[in-house]
Structure formats: structure tokens, C-alpha cells
Amino acid sequence: MDQIRKGFRERETVAEMAAASPPREPRVQCRSRRWTGELLGHYGPFVRRLGAGQAVEAESLEQALSEALWNFETAVQENITVNGQLWKESSDDLQNDTDLRLLEDQLDELIVEVASKRNQYPRKIQMHVVKGIKMQQELLGCCQPAVNPQEIKADPSQANGFIAV
């Protein structure tokens, strides 16, 4: 009896967890309707090859292949989303292409701006570096030692002792 209750509790917690988690989108996520359409176009010859060698009249075979291709494309279109929208609701990538072109133009402008700053700023920095070096030299010139150094004369008697060693 306890095992039955335990089994029910486990099922309840699994059901609660499934209810608590957000529903998972069963459709395949795509980013471009145009590219997906191009890929669908590449599958057309494969679907048409299915009818090769079939013992059916040419007219009915062509109709069956056209229907099979239409079914395939429709099934794919119903099971994908383009940028979070259903296939029928999504638009062609004309807007995305223009946005992409605008972004590329902005990127090009920024690259030109950064390149020009790389040429300008070293000249501006050079002035400050030269001023800093001049200030260091002036400071070093102002700082004179407090003790006057004297010449150190070697004692001849000690010098002879070092030579002997």
C-alpha cells in the first residue's frame, strides 16, 4: 500500500514539474525565410527522383510527384518558425537585408573613424610625452646632491698590496 502511495506521489511530482516548466516549442527555429526557401528548393530534385522507375503513367506520375513535393514543402513550412513567427506570418528578408546593410554601413563608418583616431592621437600624445620628459630633466637638474663628492685617491702602499695578492 505504501508503495502505491509512493508511486502516486512520484507521478504527481513529475506532473507538477511538467506543468511548472514552460511549454517547449516543437517547431524548428530558423532565422531567414529566404534561406529556408532556398533549402526547400534544393530538396525538390530528391523528391522527384522518388518517382523514377515507377510503373505509372507519365501524367499521373507527374501529378503524384507534384503533390508529394507540395506536401513536403507544406509540412516543412508548418513545422518551422522564422524569427519566432510562423512561416505564413513571417515576411521575406527584405527588411532584414536592409537592416543588415545599414549595420554594415555603420560598421564601415566606425572602422574609418577608429583608423583616423589611430593616426591623430599618437601626435597628440607625443606632445604630452615630450613635455613630461622635459619636466623630468628639469627636476633632475634641480636636484643636486647635498654632499659634494671628493676625489678618491688610492693610497700607493695599499695599491702595492693588492698587486701582490
C-alpha positions as CSV (number, residue, x, y, z in Angstrom):
1,M,0.0,0.0,0.0
2,D,2.8,2.3,0.8
3,Q,4.5,1.6,-2.5
4,I,1.3,2.5,-4.3
5,R,1.1,5.8,-2.5
6,K,4.8,6.4,-3.2
7,G,4.2,5.8,-6.9
8,F,1.2,8.2,-6.9
9,R,3.4,10.9,-5.2
10,E,6.2,10.4,-7.8
11,R,3.7,10.7,-10.6
12,E,2.2,13.9,-9.0
13,T,5.6,15.5,-8.7
14,V,6.5,14.6,-12.3
15,A,3.2,16.1,-13.4
16,E,3.8,19.2,-11.3
17,M,7.3,19.7,-12.7
18,A,5.9,19.3,-16.3
19,A,3.2,21.8,-15.6
20,A,5.7,24.2,-14.0
21,S,8.2,24.2,-16.9
22,P,7.3,26.4,-19.8
23,P,6.0,24.6,-22.9
24,R,8.7,23.7,-25.4
25,E,8.2,24.9,-28.9
26,P,8.1,21.8,-31.1
27,R,8.9,23.7,-34.3
28,V,12.3,24.1,-35.7
29,Q,13.7,27.7,-35.2
30,C,15.0,29.4,-38.4
31,R,16.4,32.9,-38.9
32,S,15.8,33.5,-42.6
33,R,12.7,32.7,-44.6
34,R,14.6,33.3,-47.9
35,W,17.4,30.8,-47.0
36,T,14.9,28.3,-45.8
37,G,13.0,28.6,-49.1
38,E,16.3,28.1,-51.0
39,L,17.0,24.9,-49.0
40,L,13.5,23.7,-49.8
41,G,14.2,24.3,-53.4
42,H,17.3,22.0,-53.2
43,Y,15.1,19.1,-52.0
44,G,12.8,19.2,-55.0
45,P,15.0,17.1,-57.2
46,F,15.3,14.4,-54.5
47,V,11.5,14.2,-54.2
48,R,11.2,14.0,-58.0
49,R,13.7,11.1,-58.1
50,L,11.3,9.1,-55.9
51,G,9.2,8.6,-59.0
52,A,12.0,7.5,-61.2
53,G,11.4,3.9,-62.4
54,Q,7.8,3.7,-61.1
55,A,5.4,1.7,-63.3
56,V,2.8,4.5,-63.6
57,E,1.6,6.7,-66.4
58,A,3.7,9.8,-67.0
59,E,0.8,12.2,-66.4
60,S,-0.3,10.6,-63.1
61,L,3.3,10.2,-62.0
62,E,4.0,13.9,-62.6
63,Q,0.8,14.8,-60.7
64,A,1.8,12.5,-57.8
65,L,5.3,13.9,-57.7
66,S,4.0,17.5,-57.7
67,E,1.6,16.6,-54.9
68,A,4.4,14.9,-52.9
69,L,6.6,18.0,-53.3
70,W,3.8,20.3,-52.3
71,N,3.1,18.1,-49.2
72,F,6.8,18.1,-48.3
73,E,7.1,21.8,-48.6
74,T,3.9,22.4,-46.7
75,A,4.9,20.1,-43.9
76,V,8.2,21.8,-43.6
77,Q,6.6,25.3,-43.6
78,E,4.1,24.2,-40.9
79,N,6.8,22.9,-38.6
80,I,9.2,25.8,-38.6
81,T,9.2,29.3,-37.2
82,V,11.2,32.2,-38.7
83,N,12.4,34.6,-36.0
84,G,9.7,33.3,-33.7
85,Q,6.9,33.7,-36.2
86,L,5.1,31.1,-38.2
87,W,6.0,30.7,-41.9
88,K,2.8,32.3,-43.1
89,E,3.2,35.2,-40.7
90,S,6.8,35.9,-41.4
91,S,7.9,38.3,-44.1
92,D,10.6,37.9,-46.6
93,D,14.0,39.0,-45.6
94,L,13.9,42.3,-47.5
95,Q,13.6,44.3,-44.2
96,N,16.3,42.2,-42.6
97,D,18.6,42.7,-45.6
98,T,18.1,46.5,-45.4
99,D,18.8,46.4,-41.7
100,L,21.9,44.3,-42.3
101,R,23.1,46.8,-45.0
102,L,22.6,49.7,-42.6
103,L,24.5,47.9,-39.9
104,E,27.4,47.1,-42.3
105,D,27.5,50.8,-43.4
106,Q,27.6,51.9,-39.7
107,L,30.4,49.4,-39.0
108,D,32.4,50.7,-42.0
109,E,32.0,54.3,-40.7
110,L,33.2,53.3,-37.3
111,I,36.2,51.5,-38.8
112,V,37.1,54.6,-40.7
113,E,36.7,56.7,-37.6
114,V,38.8,54.4,-35.4
115,A,41.5,54.3,-38.1
116,S,41.7,58.1,-38.3
117,K,41.9,58.4,-34.5
118,R,44.8,56.0,-34.5
119,N,46.6,58.4,-36.8
120,Q,45.6,61.6,-34.8
121,Y,46.0,60.5,-31.2
122,P,49.7,59.5,-31.3
123,R,50.5,63.0,-32.4
124,K,48.5,64.5,-29.6
125,I,50.0,62.1,-27.1
126,Q,53.5,62.8,-28.4
127,M,53.3,66.5,-27.2
128,H,52.5,65.4,-23.7
129,V,55.2,62.7,-23.6
130,V,57.8,65.3,-24.7
131,K,56.6,67.8,-22.0
132,G,56.8,65.0,-19.4
133,I,60.4,64.1,-20.4
134,K,61.4,67.8,-20.3
135,M,59.9,68.1,-16.8
136,Q,61.8,65.1,-15.7
137,Q,65.1,66.5,-17.0
138,E,64.4,69.9,-15.2
139,L,63.6,68.1,-12.0
140,L,66.8,66.1,-12.3
141,G,68.8,69.3,-13.0
142,C,67.3,70.9,-9.9
143,C,68.1,68.1,-7.6
144,Q,71.8,68.4,-6.9
145,P,73.5,66.2,-4.3
146,A,73.7,67.8,-0.9
147,V,77.2,66.4,-0.3
148,N,80.0,67.4,-2.7
149,P,81.8,64.3,-3.8
150,Q,85.5,64.3,-3.3
151,E,88.0,62.6,-5.4
152,I,89.1,59.3,-4.0
153,K,92.8,58.9,-4.2
154,A,94.3,55.5,-4.0
155,D,97.0,55.1,-1.3
156,P,100.1,53.8,-3.0
157,S,101.0,51.4,-0.2
158,Q,97.6,49.7,-0.4
159,A,97.8,49.6,-4.2
160,N,101.0,47.6,-3.9
161,G,99.4,45.1,-1.5
162,F,96.6,44.4,-4.0
163,I,99.0,43.8,-6.8
164,A,100.9,41.3,-4.7
165,V,97.8,39.3,-3.9
